[in-house]
Structures are given as structure tokens and as C-alpha cells.
Amino acid sequence: MASGENQASRQPSELLAPLLPHGEPLEKLLRSAQSLFPGTPSADFRELHRADPRRAERFYRDRWHHDKVVRSTHGVNCTGSCSWKVYVKDGIITWETQQTDYPSTGPDSPEYEPRGCPRGASFSWYTYSPSRVRYPYIRRPLLELWREARARHTDPVDAWASIVEDEARARRYKSYRGKGGFVRAHWAEVLEIIAAAHVHTIEKYGPDRIVGFSPIPAMSQVSYAAGTRFLSLIGGTILSFYDWYADMPIASPQVFGDQTDVPESGDWWNAGYLIIWGTNLPITRTPDAHFMTEARYRGQKVVVVSPDYSDHTKFADDWLAAAPGTDGALAMAMGHVILSEFYRDRRVPYFEEYVKTYTDAPFLVTLRPHGDDYLPGKFLTASDLGDASEAAAFKTVVVDREGNPRIPNGSLGFRWTESGRGRWNLDLGNIDPLLTLYGSHETTVRVALPRFDVGPTEGGGVIRRGVPARRVGGHLVTTVFDLLLAQYAVHRDGLPGEWPAGYDDDQPYTPAWQERITGVPAAAAVRVAREFARNAELSRGRSMICMGAGTNHWYHSDQIYRTFLTLTMLCGCQGVNGGGWAHYVGQEKVRPLTGW
């Protein structure tokens, strides 16, 4: 140690002396070395100051060095499921590029790749953001209660019970909900609380009182599988996307009974007529927007309904700038045009066959007196006709062309019964139901229908329009289709009530009526409705509506959506490639889902 200390205290010239020629000074050696290392020396030649013009270049090259490349994606809830090459150096994500080995879609459709967007390309910065939550947090009152209870009880389940079964303790931590106050906790501690709460709840109330939901498959199929499998194994209740997020299109289960069963974005390419209604595709569906932009070059017409000129509007052939939240009025007016021109004024066999087979349009609805008017009641069912078969109260009825009541397959009474096993389908067989009772009706009645655009209160008012009716099994009935025409203000000779004289008459739900509400010119609404239906007629259903959060995030969004879905069903589009509705949450239907 002493010799080391003495050596450290010696001067550089003394240390280098054994290396210098005899009597050669150090300064002379340093001066001669300048020819090998250009730069500006200090006065004593012991320092060399250099301006390195390639230092930035070396920094740039080091930025892109990596040890390995892994495949991954980004859980940003856009449901794009894009595949990325992630470059890793020393265990740290350094940068990302798009993966380009997707299976080919074949010669008849654009490829899926390249997929990705600027948000994905910069995702590594989010990964290492100082604001990212990387540890469990719990509200302080609950953590304090837990630690106190854990000190008194050796069994974690007993410790949790001592908190939730004590009214004062339970109120203490529950009263802080929504107020913040989170503190960092240990993983083992938090996991023990969760496990103890599960066990206690199951023991006292049963496993079905455990209700949960894990991330949607579009975010992470592995995460979704883990959470769903756990709840299944313990007998818990699994929430749906709609229960959890509360911003999904609830009109989908209302109308179809399922959760947004829409096509993947590649099907936009197959549409002959595309209405983009409330979804800014280049922004919200960035990796898929090319299916829309490329389809225009094969003759697809694009109509955008949007209150503002945004990124997707520039792709439109027609732009309908409806005021925010008024989309339902525009769609009702379009339905008025379609029902008038493609159902009343002339018959389209494809449309009629479609709605008779796949919708409830031909089913009979009872009518009940209400003052001087009638109100639509419930569906006429087999039990109303004296049928005592299994689930007869859930088997709806149609009238065939001979005027006989018939019970077709496909209704609820065939779905959940043993006698309906193998018969739950939409095959009409030899039944040819009447779509309307008009022309074979026994009488006409005036029906009181709600309207919400005017009225003394926000509850709206009433509009009275007539429908054809007849008695079946002692019940006064009409068809869903006849009620639909009345609701959409499509007049037929001989029917009582308040009817518009034409498209320019400002009565619900005409093009002129919607112009006052939406700001969209009546002529534009008529033109787009006519083109949408005519394209569907010629292409057998290849007219599509892309919907999104712009029309969904309203209190009355279910009503808005039902007006859209009525258009797609009246035109025979639902269930057709290139037709129907395509929603912004529909991108779970991508290739990886096949394996799932």
C-alpha cells in the first residue's frame, strides 16, 4: 500500500521517465504526438482539446445498435393488433419497426401490411415514461385497516372478514372511494388482500357474487384468457365489454342479441357504397384506413357524415355536415326515402325476401285501444292462438298469403327448448309470410306514435298515423312492417292520420324535417339514401355504414344506432361481405382470432 501511495504522488514526467530516451523532456514527446492527434493543446501540452465533427454520427449509430429483435404489439386499446419488430439493447427497448410477414390476403384484396401508426412507433417512450404505473397502489385507509387486521389475525380471510363485516371499518375505507389518496403497497400484500376477499365472498355469498372482467381480446388475448379462465374456474360471473366499458354500442345487443358482431376492416374493400358516419378512420383506425382509401380506386363511393372537416372528410365524394348529435334525424329521413321508393312505389324482390327471412318485419303485433287511438302491444304468439306446445308464449306468428297464421322457425321459443333442438334457424320452408296486411286488411286503425322533436316536456309529443289491421285468433293485429311505415311517415292511400305531402313537407320524418334539425340539405339526404339503396339493390347488399364514437357517445346513442341498422336491414346488407355496419370496436376479428 505504501509503495502504491508513493507512486500515485509522483509527477507524470517521473512516471514516464523509463519510457523516454535519455535526457528527452516530456514536453517534447507530447508536442511530437500532436501530429497523430489533431487538436488544440493546452499551454503545458498536457491536455488536447478537440472539436469532433463525427461525434453526433457516432451517437446516432449507437442509438440504433441492438442486441436482439423480438416480436410484440402495443396494448393501446386501438384494437389494431399490429405486429412490430422491437429492437432491444441491454434489456432496454431502443426502437421499433413494422413487421412485414403477415399472410397474404390473395390477389383480390389489399394486403394487411404494413400495419402500424406513429403512436405505435413511439410506444417505447411510453414504456419508460416516469408517469407509468409500475407498482400496486391502494387507498391509505384500506391499507391501514388491513395491516391492523393482519396483525390481529393469522388467517388472511379472517382479517378481511373483520374489516368488511364491521360496519364502521367498512364505511371508513368505502367513504374514500373517488377521492384519490392512493399509496404504494407491496405486491405480496395486495395479492393477499385480493385473494382473501375472493375466498371470503365465495364462502359467505357464493362464487357467482364474484364479478369481473379482464382486458378485451383486442388488447391482449393472453390477458383476457387468464382473467376469464380464472373466473370460470371459481364459478364467477364474467362481465361483457358492454357491462364494463359502458361506451359500447348497446343497440347491437338490443337489435341483434350480440356484441358488435361486425366484419374486420378488410371488408371495407368489398363495399360498393361506404358511408363513414361518426368515425375518423385515418385517426381511429390508422393501420386499416388504407382499405377505404384504396377501395375508392375500384369505384367505391364514399360519403362522410361529420360536423367538421377532419382527416377522413377529404376522402369523401359527398360530405353531409350534420350538427353534432342529430344523426338519428338524418337516418330517419333516409329511411323515409328508402321505404317510399324501394318498398311502396316499387317492389325490390331482393329487399323483400331479405326482410321477410332475416328480420321481424312480417311478424304480427297486437293493437290495444287507447282513447280514440290504438297503441302497439306485444307480439302475437302461438299461445295467443291456443297452442299449448312447449314455450308457445315465445313463438311469434306471421300470416301467409292465404291469410293463415303460421309459426316460422327462428323465434325465441325454438332457441331454448328441447322440442326446438335442431329447428332453431331462419329457414322459412314452405311459409311465404305477408310483409304487410295492406290490401288484405279488414280495417284501418289510427296508432298513436311517440315523437321527441317537439312537445311540452322533454318527453316529447304524439303523432297519429294509420295502419292496416285484421283479427287473428280474436286479436286485432298488424305487422311490424306496417308499423315501421307509419313511424317513418310513408303514406298509403286510405290510411288515416297525419301524413306528409312529400319530401318537402316539414313533418317527421321527411328530408325537409331533418334539414331543419341537422343542417343537411334535404336534396343531399334524398340523393345519398337513394344511392345507398340502389347500390344495395344492384350489388345484393354491398352498401356499408362505418360507425364510431362520434355517433356512439351520446345519451341517446342506441336510438341513433337503431336508425342506422334499420337502413342496412331494409337494404339487405347485414351479413353480406361489403355490406352492413362496421363499428370502431370491431377489429377483434383479425387473423389471430382464428387461433383463439
Salt bridges, closest charged atoms under 4 A:
GLU24 OE2 - LYS28 NZ 3.37
GLU47 OE1 - HIS49 NE2 3.36
ASP52 OD2 - ARG58 NH2 2.41
GLU57 OE2 - ARG54 NH2 2.81
GLU57 OE2 - ARG61 NH2 3.05
ASP62 OD1 - HIS65 ND1 3.49
GLU96 OE2 - HIS74 NE2 2.76
ASP101 OD2 - ARG71 NH2 2.51
GLU144 OE2 - ARG140 NH1 3.99
GLU144 OE1 - ARG172 NH2 2.88
GLU165 OE2 - HIS200 NE2 3.06
GLU165 OE1 - LYS204 NZ 2.66
ASP166 OD2 - ARG169 NH1 3.11
GLU167 OE2 - ARG171 NH2 2.92
GLU189 OE2 - ARG147 NE 2.82
GLU192 OE1 - ARG150 NE 3.01
ASP247 OD2 - HIS553 NE2 3.41
ASP261 OD1 - LYS589 NZ 3.06
ASP288 OD1 - ARG115 NH1 2.68
ASP288 OD2 - ARG285 NE 3.55
GLU294 OE2 - HIS290 ND1 2.55
ASP318 OD2 - LYS301 NZ 3.11
ASP318 OD1 - ARG527 NH2 3.01
GLU341 OE2 - ARG530 NH2 2.81
ASP345 OD1 - ARG344 NE 2.83
GLU352 OE1 - ARG347 NH2 2.79
ASP373 OD1 - ARG446 NE 2.64
ASP373 OD2 - ARG464 NE 2.64
ASP384 OD2 - LYS378 NZ 2.94
ASP400 OD2 - ARG406 NH1 3.18
GLU418 OE2 - ARG421 NE 3.00
ASP432 OD1 - LYS356 NZ 2.83
ASP432 OD2 - ARG401 NE 2.82
ASP453 OD2 - ARG451 NH2 2.86
ASP482 OD1 - ARG492 NH2 2.95
ASP506 OD2 - ARG516 NE 3.02
GLU531 OE1 - LYS301 NZ 2.78
GLU537 OE1 - ARG346 NH2 2.69
GLU537 OE1 - ARG534 NH1 3.01
